[in-house]
Amino acid sequence: RKQDRDRLGYAVVVLAMGHAASVASTPSTCVELAVSQIGGVAGCKAYHTSILAAGEEYSFSEEGIVVAPGLLSHGDGQVTQLSMGSTRLTGKELEARLRPHFLPGSYDLLKKNCNSFSDAALFVLVGKRLDQRYRQLEKVGARFPQLIANLSRGSYAPNAKAEGFDLDKLCADLQFGPGWAAGGRSLGSSGSEPCCADAGTRRGRGQGRKAALKRVLILPFQDTFEFNFDHMYQQY
């Protein structure tokens, strides 16, 4: 209905203006990636990584997400600090987003380690992914488990709590929300017509009708964000 579309458009504009004002008033924080080499073999190096923001280090271990001053998780090793950009998110906001996915006891040397956390944290903070060269050991270990068994002298055993962990899916969920790719509903529809209906079905119901929009990007802001049309239609 036209009045529904008008109200939705008004809500998007108001929320967008509010977001712009909040972004402008929030100070930015420099984000760094801390890297130290911890071993490996010829052609396959092992790295430990963590995130630095506002003077605090964020890392992941058997204890879960650990927040500490300085570079505590790297011990006495030589550390390289790389500038990754800036963020307006606070450390508490980062923890709130990632803690449910990096719980204590869920660490796994290959499937869910410090580099997995750094990758996800960088994505949340600055929209970047961890350079894959820092994940050499995990990649080789996934293909040649016996190599990891030899390097760890038999001490490595897969962690059942890390089974099924999918870093790429997690990053997609962090960006769009869980189930972002699931079928929605056309704006203004009665709820019985799914957005993701196949093209043949759409043509049968309305010749030449375009597929319904499911999301809208509000630009240009430093922190680009999106609205889900389905949610907005329900609320407004």
Buried (B, 14 or more C-beta within 10 A) or exposed (E): EEEEEEBBEEBBEEBBEEBBEEBEEEEEBBBBBBBBBBEBEEEBBBBBBBBBBEEBBBBBBEEBBBEEEEBEBBEEEEBEEEEBBBBBBBBEEBBEBBEEBBEBEBBBBBBBBBBBBBBBBBBBBBBEBBBEEBBBBBEBBEEEEEBBBEBEEEEBEEBEBBEEBEBEEBBBBBEEEEEBEEEBBBBBBEEEEBBEBEEEEBEEEEEEEEEBEBBBEBEEEEEEEEBBBBEBBEEB
